[in-house]
Amino acid sequence: MTRQILVTSALPYANGHIHLGHLVEYLQTDIFVRFQRLRGHRVAYMCADDTHGTAIMIRAEKEGRTPEALIAEMSEAHQRDFAAFGVSFDHYGSTNSDANRQVAGGIWQKLVEQGLVVERAVPRLFDAEKGMFLADRFVKGTCPRCKTPDQYGDACEACGSTYPATELIEPRSVFSGSAPQLKDSKQFFVRLEPLQQKLTEWTQQSGALQPEVANYLKGHFLDKPLQDWDVSRPKPYFGFEIPGQPGNFWYVWFDAPIGYIASTVEWCAKTGQDVDQWWRNPDCEVVHFLGKDITYFHTLFWPAMLHCGGYSLPKRVHIHGFLKVNGEKMSKSRGTFVNARRYLDFLEPEWLRYYYASKLGPKIDDLDFQTEEFVGKVNSDLVGRVVNLASRSAKFVEQTGLSASYPDDGGLFARAAAMAETIAACYEACDFREATRLVMTLCDAANEYVEQKAPWTLKKDPTKARELQDVCTVVLNLFHQIMVYLTPVLPGLSAKAGALLGSAMDYWSLAQQPLVGRPVAKFTHMMARVEAARVSEMFTPEEPTPASIPAAAPSPTLEKEPLQPDITIDDFLKVDLRVAEVLEAKAVEGADKLLQLTLGLGGDVRRNVFAGIKKAYQPEQLVGRLVLYVANLAPRKMKFGVSAGMVAAAGTDGEVYLMSPDSGAKPGQRLH
């Protein structure tokens, strides 16, 4: 039965270029889309640039151009990068479009008519230096739940909690670095509690979500009344002004997902289709792919908007994890934060498509780019096992073509054909890791056949010309089957295989019928091997050229506290810096500056420290926080007791900022 499927990826933000982390999602989505097309289903793949918000406005201002000019340039760059990796959108739009404004206005009107929009004045964080209210993503501070530092103003990446930006501990504006003020702002909210039963039914009973996502929503959001959703921002703001509310704009997260519908509107207008057949048709499957960091937007707010606007709710929301490189977060300083364009300067895009596919399962696990594994998988699987089949057989039948009837192969072709539905089920479940594993077992069986039959030996004996043709016919048919199964992952290599064998490679069922009695084109190079040195070079941090290094501006901070004379590494290693957890914190009676801290170093190891941070921190702010502790500083006897070491802090002119390790650090670990 032919299915109708509308597929989306999360809209990339127009404030930066596409990088390897982004490509986890877009390549995953593209593989799913190509598979569905190969199965003969009617599929539309929609995407767009997410273009609104303060970040775009601020960047355009700094660069001396309009936001419209900025987003136009970024759209061109995004689409160029996606095309280079074979991502096959049916339409790529922009949230800053007339179509998006109209669809957003229609949904807003429905929300108003249903009594779900409320207005009230709320205290919001205001950057006095910039003269603007701060969007959640432009405030950073310590998570009020788990106390992890350097978290955004709407959600904690460490514990997954969401909260108002006003609850952040020690908030700072990402623009000026100053502590924002609380100031009343006129805001519009969408009431979600009246929709809670509907959202609970959809998240828990529809089967649209992965089980771990449904359980997460049930335990973190749906177990209590849903909070109203803040959907407006005051000027200055780059976005759509709310109809009838001058000076107030829809928050970027209101109109961004509506871009899925708006892109479909534009595509339908271009192709003469009815958008309602895609977004208001119960027989159309809407499938979203997105990262785990935007789960609650797409599984609570977005379904609420769709329901109230009269649109179909998604039949499936597939959420994936983050990308790491060699076990660590991507990092610019380490060279592991690699843009798509830089990757293409060093490596082939199909290598990355296969590598990601070989590691992507159906759950929300993070994907780790292991450089040695990457080289091994590409060279072993693709060159040594897949392409090897064609390179060791095709040249022997360039003159004769394939045999007129399919020879006896001991059941190899039939067994591979019988695996078609099992492999298809893996693709359908987004278990690409298992799909590629199964295909590699077919490669192993086919390569074993090649070794046994040794066509290069048969070629030496003119009396075995028929046997040689039959053997090569078997090998090339097994290669053809394998390439049909890998077409969603490797469209470029599949096209080369199709040109070699005269096959369109456009239907999954092609793997069921052997190719016989047809010519074989001259074999040409299909895929190179990966050079490990090129991978290492790609991940080497880029050094700025001397001409690009600006003249050093004077530092007011360094003028007050000049850099100290150089020391050796041996001098540095004498200082034993450890991660410690603040177990207890209390004021010291009779001391104006001191707090008494009980630090935990793991297990039952405790240390007592008196720290001069009382003017900057309240004791309750510190409990549970990780700090950096100088563990081998000689104990100092004070009138209040003995201080065993000290905690690390920065600041000038009386300011105090405690130093904290990155999330994931454990008490007792040493800094190296």
HELIX and SHEET records of a PDB file:
HELIX    1   1 LEU A   20  LEU A   38  1                                  19    
HELIX    2   2 THR A   54  GLU A   63  1                                  10    
HELIX    3   3 PRO A   67  ALA A   84  1                                  18    
HELIX    4   4 ASP A   98  GLU A  113  1                                  16    
HELIX    5   5 ASP A  136  PHE A  138  5                                   3    
HELIX    6   6 ALA A  165  GLU A  167  5                                   3    
HELIX    7   7 GLU A  193  LEU A  195  5                                   3    
HELIX    8   8 GLN A  196  GLN A  205  1                                  10    
HELIX    9   9 PRO A  211  HIS A  220  1                                  10    
HELIX   10  10 VAL A  252  ASP A  255  1                                   4    
HELIX   11  11 ILE A  258  THR A  271  1                                  14    
HELIX   12  12 ASP A  276  TRP A  279  1                                   4    
HELIX   13  13 LYS A  292  ILE A  294  5                                   3    
HELIX   14  14 THR A  295  TYR A  296  1                                   2    
HELIX   15  15 PHE A  297  PHE A  301  3                                   5    
HELIX   16  16 TRP A  302  GLY A  309  1                                   8    
HELIX   17  17 ALA A  340  PHE A  346  1                                   7    
HELIX   18  18 PRO A  349  LYS A  359  1                                  11    
HELIX   19  19 THR A  371  LYS A  377  1                                   7    
HELIX   20  20 VAL A  378  VAL A  387  3                                  10    
HELIX   21  21 ASN A  388  SER A  391  1                                   4    
HELIX   22  22 ALA A  394  VAL A  397  5                                   4    
HELIX   23  23 LEU A  412  ALA A  418  1                                   7    
HELIX   24  24 ALA A  420  GLU A  428  1                                   9    
HELIX   25  25 PHE A  432  LYS A  453  1                                  22    
HELIX   26  26 PRO A  455  LEU A  458  1                                   4    
HELIX   27  27 PRO A  462  LYS A  464  5                                   3    
HELIX   28  28 ALA A  465  LEU A  486  1                                  22    
HELIX   29  29 PRO A  491  LEU A  501  1                                  11    
HELIX   30  30 TRP A  508  GLN A  512  5                                   5    
HELIX   31  31 ALA A  532  MET A  538  1                                   7    
HELIX   32  32 PRO A  546  SER A  548  5                                   3    
HELIX   33  33 PRO A  556  LYS A  560  1                                   5    
HELIX   34  34 ILE A  569  LEU A  573  1                                   5    
HELIX   35  35 PRO A  619  LEU A  622  1                                   4    
SHEET    1   A 5 HIS A  91  SER A  94  0                                        
SHEET    2   A 5 ARG A  42  ASP A  49  1                                        
SHEET    3   A 5 GLN A   4  SER A   9  1                                        
SHEET    4   A 5 CYS A 284  GLY A 291  1                                        
SHEET    5   A 5 ARG A 316  HIS A 320  1                                        
SHEET    1   B 4 MET A 132  PHE A 133  0                                        
SHEET    2   B 4 VAL A 117  ASP A 127 -1                                        
SHEET    3   B 4 GLN A 181  VAL A 190 -1                                        
SHEET    4   B 4 TRP A 229  ASP A 230 -1                                        
SHEET    1   C 3 GLN A 151  TYR A 152  0                                        
SHEET    2   C 3 VAL A 139  THR A 142 -1                                        
SHEET    3   C 3 ILE A 169  SER A 173 -1                                        
SHEET    1   D 2 SER A 232  PRO A 234  0                                        
SHEET    2   D 2 ASN A 248  TRP A 250 -1                                        
SHEET    1   E 3 GLU A 328  LYS A 329  0                                        
SHEET    2   E 3 LEU A 323  VAL A 325 -1                                        
SHEET    3   E 3 LEU A 367  PHE A 369  1                                        
SHEET    1   F 5 ARG A 606  ALA A 611  0                                        
SHEET    2   F 5 LEU A 595  GLY A 600 -1                                        
SHEET    3   F 5 LEU A 577  ALA A 587 -1                                        
SHEET    4   F 5 LEU A 626  VAL A 630 -1                                        
SHEET    5   F 5 MET A 646  VAL A 647 -1                                        
SHEET    1   G 2 ARG A 636  MET A 638  0                                        
SHEET    2   G 2 GLY A 641  SER A 643 -1                                        
SHEET    1   H 2 ALA A 649  ALA A 650  0                                        
SHEET    2   H 2 TYR A 657  LEU A 658 -1                                        
END                                                                             
